[in-house]
């Protein structure tokens, strides 16, 4: 747990970095403190995981991302069904692009058959992307590896914690991909990692060579009972995790997956992004 004094320091920085004016609640901050601008730029970026927006329309998702000034998106099929044709896929990607938002990957895509694997790789290719976040059944991994080589598209396999026997943790992912093509890697969900009894900082360092994507969040308990909470209010040591990412020179995205208040997530997203940016700035 972060000590209260340190938490308040991060929270204060978070007000500055949340991207929402603390008075008006509408404007994005156009500048950052000089102390931050003088720091070496981080190699990793900040994004949003698309499942965060599963219960709101696309227009609202775009509005929220712009208001909190997070402009990288892992696009979930809620806005782009897996059976979409190429024209539809390109149209949705372009819609985000014209709003200043970069779709950097798609997923999580679940694959329970070879047909689903084929569809996932075609979908990613038509989106013009070089990586997907996925969760293929174990028996499909040889076929997934074949498609990775055929399409030259990376797959970041997502861990799902104690709720799911399919890839519950990063170690399980690693054990199933370590001898496979190096374009098969990990999307480390730090909330599910903690809920499964592991330390995300340890896992990030241990599997650094296959760490392609990160889903950030905070949770209430290191057990199956743990639930999503605004970042900084839970038990995950976010500053430690950021330090680890810097040490291993992680170059991917840290995308917030906020699974609370999903019908109206703006306040929780803003608080979480503000806390994370504040932790980066201290």
LINLIN-V18071 format. One record per residue. N is the residue number from 1. RES is the residue in one letter. D_CENTER is the distance of its C-alpha to the mean C-alpha in whole Angstrom. Layout:
N/RES/D_CENTER  N/RES/D_CENTER
//
This chain:
1/X/22  2/X/22  3/X/26  4/X/27  5/X/28  6/X/25  7/X/23  8/X/25  9/X/25  10/X/21  11/X/21  12/X/24  13/X/22  14/X/19  15/X/22  16/X/22  17/X/19  18/X/17  19/X/18  20/X/21  21/X/24  22/X/25  23/X/29  24/X/28  25/X/24  26/X/24  27/X/24  28/X/22  29/X/23  30/X/24  31/X/25  32/X/24  33/X/26  34/X/28  35/X/27  36/X/23  37/X/24  38/X/27  39/X/24  40/X/23  41/X/20  42/X/16  43/X/15  44/X/12  45/X/10  46/X/8  47/X/6  48/X/6  49/X/5  50/X/8  51/X/10  52/X/10  53/X/13  54/X/14  55/X/18  56/X/18  57/X/20  58/X/18  59/X/20  60/X/19  61/X/15  62/X/16  63/X/19  64/X/16  65/X/14  66/X/17  67/X/18  68/X/15  69/X/15  70/X/12  71/X/12  72/X/10  73/X/8  74/X/7  75/X/10  76/X/11  77/X/15  78/X/16  79/X/17  80/X/18  81/X/19  82/X/20  83/X/23  84/X/23  85/X/25  86/X/25  87/X/26  88/X/24  89/X/21  90/X/22  91/X/23  92/X/20  93/X/18  94/X/21  95/X/21  96/X/17  97/X/19  98/X/22  99/X/20  100/X/18  101/X/15  102/X/14  103/X/12  104/X/11  105/X/10  106/X/11  107/X/10  108/X/10  109/X/14  110/X/16  111/X/19  112/X/23  113/X/25  114/X/26  115/X/26  116/X/23  117/X/21  118/X/24  119/X/22  120/X/19  121/X/20  122/X/22  123/X/19  124/X/17  125/X/20  126/X/21  127/X/18  128/X/19  129/X/16  130/X/16  131/X/13  132/X/12  133/X/10  134/X/12  135/X/15  136/X/18  137/X/21  138/X/22  139/X/26  140/X/24  141/X/22  142/X/26  143/X/25  144/X/22  145/X/23  146/X/26  147/X/23  148/X/21  149/X/24  150/X/26  151/X/23  152/X/22  153/X/18  154/X/16  155/X/14  156/X/11  157/X/12  158/X/10  159/X/12  160/X/13  161/X/15  162/X/19  163/X/19  164/X/19  165/X/21  166/X/19  167/X/17  168/X/17  169/X/15  170/X/15  171/X/18  172/X/19  173/X/17  174/X/19  175/X/22  176/X/22  177/X/20  178/X/22  179/X/25  180/X/24  181/X/23  182/X/20  183/X/18  184/X/17  185/X/14  186/X/11  187/X/8  188/X/8  189/X/7  190/X/9  191/X/11  192/X/12  193/X/13  194/X/15  195/X/17  196/X/18  197/X/20  198/X/18  199/X/17  200/X/14  201/X/15  202/X/18  203/X/16  204/X/14  205/X/17  206/X/19  207/X/17  208/X/16  209/X/18  210/X/15  211/X/12  212/X/10  213/X/6  214/X/5  215/X/3  216/X/6  217/X/9  218/X/12  219/X/15  220/X/19  221/X/20  222/X/20  223/X/21  224/X/20  225/X/21  226/X/18  227/X/17  228/X/14  229/X/16  230/X/15  231/X/14  232/X/17  233/X/19  234/X/18  235/X/18  236/X/16  237/X/17  238/X/14  239/X/17  240/X/18  241/X/14  242/X/14  243/X/17  244/X/16  245/X/14  246/X/17  247/X/19  248/X/18  249/X/17  250/X/13  251/X/13  252/X/10  253/X/7  254/X/5  255/X/3  256/X/5  257/X/6  258/X/10  259/X/12  260/X/15  261/X/18  262/X/16  263/X/19  264/X/19  265/X/16  266/X/17  267/X/18  268/X/16  269/X/13  270/X/15  271/X/16  272/X/13  273/X/12  274/X/16  275/X/16  276/X/13  277/X/15  278/X/18  279/X/17  280/X/16  281/X/20  282/X/22
//
